Amino acid sequence: MRLLILGAGAVGGYFGGRLMQAGRDVTFLVRPARAEALRSGGLRIKSNKGDATLTPKVVVAAAEGGPYDLVLLTCKAYDLESAMDAIAPAVGADTAVLPTLNGMRHLDTLDARFGRGRVLGGVARIGTTLTADGAIVHTSPFTVLTMGERDKGAAPRAAMVALAAGIKEAGIDGGVHLDIVQDMWDKWMMLGTLASMSCALRGYVGDMMAADEGEALVRETLAECRAIAIASGFPPSDRAIKMVEGTVTLKGSLFAASLLHDLEKGGRIESEQIVGDLLARGRAAGVATPNLRFAYAHLQVYEARRAREAKAAG
């Protein structure tokens, strides 16, 4: 199985690096400057699961080094259009595209470009950051990559089976999920809660739990997200709810959505894809979402101010 990963950033770089260590055929599609840095300094991973400096295969154009059996997309949702342009030359008749973007809207966009039959469902659960000098720092106790055919119960194609075997050998949890769209909704429910509240309240989970009304607000927001999932035809299991509750209400936790980190750096954020689309689906289904409404307004104000200040700066 030949795997092409778009970018060698915090998420794609980590998974690709671990797959390389497991002996898998991995190629990174990167910009020229990143390609030069990787060739000269290697792909560097710092993690409590083991540090590594690897010599990766890199290309600066998707037409190089193919054909590929599978293309892994771990980009931010707002970069999807440019990501599709970048990988298009690598997507052949038998190539599968595995996105791990947040939310659900990206599936329609990818289907329109490459055809539904080529686009898989995927979920990444991992905490990583990319340092200024290009090192990948793994910060979470978990590393999970799940994937599946989007038709519930459908047998996975050969490339997916091969990738699942690789991630197991690489020490990554997850693998093939026979109801991947439900898994995507379960993550969205968690992320919608966490991103909304950690940004609106400007803190990590532990900070929110220390506030007088923090836990109540988080649980109310989770209930809103759960109601939207149910109304959309993807009711979470009791087990999924307990796992999400354990994540978003853990006292003392230093966990927060990456959306908060991006916001605090003054960068672009995935507000529309993570919170806005969830809110729109709730509104269409008649679900009351007062907390999500407030949180999304908060994020839109940030984006409006950021755009205005950027325009004023020239």
N, C-alpha and C positions, 0 to 999 in steps of 0.2 A: 504494500500500500504506500503510495507516494503522496505526501501531505504538503500542501502549500499553506503557510500562515501569513496573512496580511499584517505586516508590522512585526516588530520585536519589542513591543512595549510591556507594560506591567503584567497583563494577563496572557496575551499570546506568547510573549517571550518566556514566561514561566512554564506554561504547559509545553511549549515546543522544546525548551531546554530539557525538561524532565523526560520527554519522549526521546530526545537524542540520546540521553544517558541510557535509555532502555534499548538502544540500538535501532530505533525507527528512522526511516528516511524522511527527514524534515527539511524543508526549504523555507526561508523567510523572504517575503517580498517587502523591501524597504526602500526608503529614499536614499539617494547617493551618499549624503553625509552620514546617515546611520550605517549604511553598508561599509563605509570606510572605517568607522569607529569599531564595528564588529570584527572586521578583518584584522585590525591592528590590536585591539584590546580584548577581543572575545566577548561572548555573551556571559555576563556575570550575574549570578544569582546568590542572594544572601537569605538564608532561611534556617529556622530551627529544625528543619528536616534535612539540613545539609547544604553547605555552600558549594558553589561550583563555578568554574570558569571554563567555557566550552568554545570550540571553534565551529561556528555554524556555517551551513551553506546559505548564501544570500544571493538574491537577484534584484535588479532594479526595474525590471519589466516582467510582467506576468507571462509573456510569451517565451521567456527563457526557461530552460530546464524541464519543460513539460514533456508529455502530458501528465497531469496530476489526477489522482483518483478522488481527492477530497480537498476542498479549500475551507479553511477555518477563518471565520470573521469574528474578531473580538473588539472591533472598533466602537467608539461612542456612536450613539444613535444619530446624532446630528452630522456625522461624517459619512453616513450610509451612501449618499449619492456618489461622492468621490471614491468611496471604497468599491462600489460596483463597477465604476469605470476602470479602476485599477486592476481588478481581478478578471474582468470580462475576457481578455485574451487567453486566460488559463482555463476557462470553463468550456469543456467540450461536451460531446453527446453523452459521455458516460461519467462526467464529473459531478460529484455531489457538493453542495454548498452547505456548510454547517455554521449558522450564525448563533452567537451567544449574547446578542444585544438584549437590553432591558425592554420590558413591555412586550406588546404583541404587534404593533403597527408595522414593524419592519418586514414581517412575513408577506404582507400584501405587496409591499414595494419590491421585494426580491422575487416573488412569484411573477410579477408583471415583467421583470427584466429577464429572468432566466427560465421561467416555467415552473409550475408547482412541483412537478416530478423531480426536479433537481434540488429542491430546497428542503432541508431537514429542520427539525426542531432541536434546540439545544439550550442548556442552562449551565452557566459557570457560577460556582459559589467559591469565592476566594478573596482574600484581602491582600493586595499587592500595591506597591507604589514604585515609580521610576524616579531615581535620584537625578540630580542635575548632571552628574557625570555618566548617566546611562546605565547604572546598576539596577537590577530588579530586587526589591526588598519584599519578602513575603512576611506579612504581619499577622495573618490569621492562623488559628490552630487547625483549620480545615482546608482541604483542596479537593474540590468536587467538580467533575465535568460529566454531565449526563447528556444523552443524545437519543434521538429516535425518529422513526418514520411518523409523520403527522397523522396518519390514519391509525386510530387506536387499535392495537393488537397486531398491526402489520409486521411481517418478518423483516428484520433489518437487512439492508443490502450488504454485500461483501466488504466494501470499504469501511462501513461502520463497525462491522464485527472485528475487522483488523485493528481499527483505532481503539476500540474498547479493550482488546487484548493488550494493546500497547500501554494504555493508561493504567491498567491493572499492574503491569510489570514495572511501571514508573512510580508506583506508590501513590497514585491519584485515585480517590474514591469516585464512584459513579458508574459509568458504562452505559449500556443500552437500557433505555426506559421505554416500555411498551405503551405508555400513556404520557408521552412527553409534553403534549399541549397542556395537560393538567398540571404537570410539574412546572411548566412555564407560568401558568396562572398562580400556582402556589408561591413561586418566588416573587411574582409581581405584587401579590397581596402583602407579602412581608416588606418588599422594597417600597411599595406605596406608603405603607405605614411609617417605616423608618425614615425615608427621605422627606416626607411631609413634615413629620414632627421634629426631626433633628435639625432641619433647616429653619422651620418656624420658631423653634425654641433655642436654636443655636447651641446645641450641645450634644455630647455623646449619650448613649443609653443611660449610663450611670448618673450623669448630670440630670437628665430628665426625671429619673426615678427619685432623685433627691428633692425635687420640687414638690410643694404641697399638692398640687393638682396634676403633676406630671404623669403619674401612672394612669390616672383616670382618663386624661386626654389621649394617651397612647392607646389604651384599650378601646376607647370610643372610636378612634380612627381605624383601628384594626377591624372593628365591627362594621364600619362603613365599607372598607375594602372587601371584607368577606361577603357582605350583602351584594356588592357589585359582581363578584365572582359567581355567586349563586344565580343572580339574575341573568348572567351571561351564559349559563349552562355549564359552569365548571365549579361545582360546590367542593370546597376543600374537605378532606377527611378530618376526623377528630385528631388523628396523629399529626397531620400537617398543621392544624391550628395550635396544638400543644408545642410543636417545634418553633413556630413563629412566636408564640407567647414567650417561650423561654429565651428567645433571642432579643425581643424588643422590650422586655420588662426585667432584665437581669440587673439587679442592683450592683453598683460598682463597675459595670461594664464600660470599657473604653472603645466600644464598637459604635460606628456611625456610618451612614450611607456615604458613598464616594461623592454624591451630589453636594454634601456639606463641605467636603474638602475642596471641591472645585469652586464652590461659591466663595469660600473664605480666601481663596487665592485670587479672586476676581476674574475667574475664567468662564468659559462657556459651560452651560449646564444642560442636562437632559430633562428639564422641567416638563416640557410638553409631552415627551414620550413616556415618562414615568408617572407623573401626577396629572397632567392635563388630559391625556387620553383616558385615563382611569375615571377621572371626574366626568368627562363627556359621556362615557358609557353608562355611568351611574345616572346621570341626568336623563339620558334616553330611556332608561329602564324605570324611571320614577323613583330612584333610591335617594333618600335624604342624605346629603353629604356635607354638613356644615363645617366640619374640621378640614376636609379636603378643599373645600371652597376657600377657606381662609388661607390655608397653606399655599395653594396655587396662586392666589392673589399676591401673597408675599414674594413668591418666586418671580412672578411677572413684573412686579415693581423693581426687583433687582435687575432683571433683564432690560427693562426700559431705561433705568438709570445708567446701566453699563453702556448701552447703546448711545445714550445722549452724551455721556462723558467722552466716549471714544470719538464721536463726531466732533465735539468741541476741541478735542486734542489734535484734530486734523488728520 
